[in-house]
Amino acid sequence: MFSGGAGVGDGVMKEMVNFSLYENDMNMFGSDWGRIRNFLVRHDLDGLELFVDSSSLPDDVPKDLVVGVHLPYWMGRHRAWVDPSVFTQDMEEFERIYVFGGGSRNDVIATFRKALENAHTLEASYAVFHVSYAELEQVYTRSFDCTDYDVLETTADFLNEAVSVYPNGEPPVRLFFENLWWPGLTFLDPMNVEYFASLLDFDNWAFVLDTGHLMNATMKCEDENCSISVVLDVLSRHSEDFIKRIEGMHFHCSLSGEFMRSSMDLEIPEGFGDLSFHDRLMSVMGILDQMDQHMPFSSENCSQIVDIVSPDFLTHEFVATDLRSLDEKLYIQTGALRK
């Protein structure tokens, strides 16, 4: 089921930190790639996992610092594949692009291909893609009119068509499929993972395990060491072949179990539908921040997860608004992992 498609690692795990070309990330380093390079050296990191979309790439991005990339995620793409009429519904153009990825299926596929080609231009070893579905209101209600299988099917259909134009029908950069806690790939059910693999018409892909997202999906995690045990327990239910196909890892801790359980029946705020898309998005981001904490591991037991999976690429994935915060989180987590 998981055979085929040789990995891109060289047998030695590379460690990165997530980064983007957005102003908030670049400003932490004064938009100076030399400072970014020194920062990576100081933390003994091999490079960046860089967020890349379909926008034209700046000329000054040092390719040698980019190990992998993270592709865009369109939260409503599944619904658009089920019902293409959503592309023509009345909404702000920014919302249409953010939620669905464009104004038509062809637009979304073209946008995805451009992002993938940007990854190829940067000579990235891999490109991360979310296999998941949750729109703004559903973050509150957690009421979905679809199953994991529905999302896996429309995602595979989208991906198969998107990469079919490349030589031998294979993407130019190895695709890494990431787990979330919404309908789609959660990694909680081995059957779902096997089903998704069976739908793909190409071989140049692998999985990336996001440890915090898996913790969120279980809704059990409130204590760090207990959460590490929960992740190990979930992984123990999977086949050895699946574990081998996990070539990447997004490494962070999310102890939001109590919030995940207590917020099962959140109500959509009054007047939510009358807000601008930007204001609705900011409201939802406040909820997501409580769900997905992106905290650093501090217990050396976290290395047990890495030992079992043995990924080729590990990204220390944090949300930081200033350099001091990012420094601190990296020191804590790398210190725990490398003990």
N, C-alpha and C positions, 0 to 999 in steps of 0.2 A: 504493500500500500504506500509506504513512504520511501521506496527505493528510487534511484535515479537522480540525476542532477547533482553533479559533484560540487561540493562546497568550495568556498573561496578563501577559507582560512589557511594559514601555513603551519598549524599545529601549536602555535603560541598565542594564547589569548591576548587580544588587544583591548586596552581600556581607553574609553573616550568620555567626554562630557557632552551633553546636548547643547546646541547653540543654534542661533538663527542670524539672519542678516537684518533683522528688524532693529529699529533705532534703539529700543530699550536694551537689547543685548550688546549691540555695538558700542553704545555710550558707556557701558561699564569699563570699556578698554580704550575710550577716546577714539574709537574707530581705527585703532592702530593694530595691525596684524602682528607686528613685532611684539607688542605687549601680550597679545593672545598666545603667541608662540612661547614666550617666557612663562606665562601662567601654566601652560601645559607641561613644560619642563619641570616647573616647581612641584607639580603634583604627580610627576612621573606618569603622565598620560601619553597615549600614542597619537591622539588627535581628537577630532570633533565628529559628532553625528550632527550634521547640519540640516536644518529644515530647508527644503527646496520646493518651490512651487513652479508654476509655468512662466513666471516673470523672467525677463532677460537677466542673465547673471552679470554682476559687476565684473570688470576685467581684473580686479586686483585680488580675487579670492585665491589664496595659495592652495593649489591642488594637493600638495603633500600633507596639508593639515586635515584634509577631509578624508576620513576613513569610510564613513557611511553617510547616508542621507535619510531624512524622514519626509515622506511625501504628504501632500494635503489629504485631509479627511473631510468628506462632505456628508454631514449628518443625515440628510434626507435622500441620499442617492438611491437607497433601496426602494423607497416609495415611488421615486421617479421611474424606476425600472418596472415596477408593477403597474403604474398608472401614468403614462407620459403626459397626460393632460395637465399635470401639476406644473409643467414648464410654462404654461400659458396663463396660470392664475394671477390675479392682481396682487403684486407685491413690489417692494423696492428692488431695483436691479441688483444692488449689493446683496440683499437677502437671497435673491434667486441664485446668485453665484456662490455665496457662502453655504447655503443649504443644499443645493442640488448640483453645483459645479458648473452651471452654464444654463443656456436657454433651450437646449435640446440634448438628446442622447449623443448625437455627433459632437456637440460642443464639449460635453463632459469627457468623452473619449479623447478628443483632440487635446484638451487641457491636460489630461493624465499623461498622454504620450509626450507632450512638451516637458512636463516635469520629469518624466523618466529620462528623456534625452538630456535634460540639464544634469541629471545625476551621472549620466554616461560621460558628458563633457568634463565633469569634475573627477572622472575616473574613480567614482565611489565603488567600494566593494559590494555594497548592498543598498537597497532602498526599502524602507519600512512602510507598510500600508495597513491601515486599520480595517478589519473585517467586522463591521458593527453597524448598528442602526439605533439612533435615538434623536428625536427632534426636541426642540426647546420645551414644549409643554410636557413631553413625556419624561423629562428629567424630574419634573414635579410629581406627575401622576404615576409614573412607572406602569402605565397601562398601554400595552402594545397589541396591535391587531395582526401580529406576525409571530412566527416561531424562529428559533435559531436556524432551523433548516431552511426556512424561507429566505433569510438574509444570506445564508451561505450560497444558496442557488443563484440569487440575483447577482451576488458579488462575483461568483465564478463566471457567470454569463458575461458580465462587464469586463472582467479581466481577460477572458479568452478572446473576446473580440478586440480588446485594446492591444494585445500583444501579437495578434495574428499577422500584422503587417511586417513584422521584423523577420530577419532570416531564420528559417526553420521554425517560425512561429514561437521563438523564444525571446523573452525580454532582454534588452541590451545590458541591463543590470539585474543581478539576482534579487528577486522580490522576497522580503521578509514579512510574514503575516503575523500581526500583533493581536493579542487577546485584550478584550475589554470586559466590562461587566454588564453590557447591554446585549440584546439579542444579536447573535452572530457567533464569533469565536470567543468563548470564555475559557476554554481548556478544562472546564469542570467535567465534561462528558467525553470520554475517549471516542465514543461512536460519532459524535459531531465532527471531531477532528478528522477521523477516517473518511467520513462522508464528504467533507470539503475537499480533501486530497483527491478523492475519486472523481470529482467534477472538473478538475483542472486539466486542460489540454496541453500543458507545457511542463517542463521539468526544472527550469531554472528558478527554483523557489525554496524557501525554508521557513521555519517559524522563529519568531522572537518572543521570548517569555518576558512579560512585564510583571515583575513580582508584586508591585503595589496593586495593579489592576486585578491580579488573581486574589489577593487578600480582600479587595472590595467585593469581588464576585461571591466569595464565601459568606460574607456578612458576619464573620465570626471573630475578626481580628481586633483586639484591643490592647494586647500586651505583646511586646516585640518577640520574645522567645517563643511564646505560644503561636504567634503568627508564622514564624519560621517553620514550626512543626506542622502547621496547617498546610503551608505550601508544599512541604516535603510529602505530606500525606496525599495531597492531590496528585503530585507527580508519580507517586508509587502505584497509582491506579492505571497509569498509561503504559503502553508497550515500550520495549527498549528501542524499537525502530523510531517511534515518535520522539523519544528523548534525544536520539542521535540527530534528528532533523531540526532540533532547536539549536540553531547556530548563533543566535543573538540573544542578548538579555538586556532589558531595561531594569536597572537595579535601584530600587528605593523601597521604602517602607510606608504602608498606609494603615493606620490603626483606627479606622473609622467605623468599625463594626457596629458600635452602639448607634451611631448616627444613621448608618445604612438600614438598620432594623427599625429605628424609631421614625424614620422619614418615609416609610413605605406608602403612607397615605397623605402626603402633602397636598394641599389644595393650590391650584393656580391662583396667584395673587389677584385680588380684585382690580379690574382695569388693565390687566396684563396685555390683552389683545389690542388695547388702544395705544399702547406705547410704540415708539419707533423700534425698528429691528435692533438697533444698537442698544437701546435701553433694555429690551427684553433679553438680549444676549448677555449684558452685564449682570442682570438679575440672576440668570441661570448660572453664570460663571461663579457667582457667590455660593451657590449650592454645590457645584462641582468641586470647588476648592475644599469644601468640608468633606466631600466623599473621597477625593483623590488627593491625599496629603503630600505626597512626594517628600517624605521625611528621610533623613539619612539613617541607615542601619548603624547602630552603635555596639551591638553584640557581635563578638567574634563568631558566634554560631551561624551568622549569615553565610559564612564561607561554605557551609554544608550544602546550600542550594547550588552554589557555583560548582562545587566538587561533583555533585550528582549529574548536573546538566553538561558541564565542561564545554561552555560555549566558545566559539571562535572570537566573538566580539561582545564586550560588556560596556554598556553606556551607563555612567552614573547620571541618572536623570532627575534633575531638580528644577524647581521654579524659584528663581531668585531675581530680585529687583535691584540689588546692589552687589558689588564685588565682595564686600566683607561677608555677606550672607553666603554667597556661593563658595568662597574660600573655606568658611567654617564647615559647611555641609560636606565638602569634599574631604577635608581633613578628618572629620569624624568617620565617614564611611570607608574611605581608603584605609584608615587606621584599623578599623574593625576587620575589614576583608583581608588585609595583609598580615595580620598577627600570626 
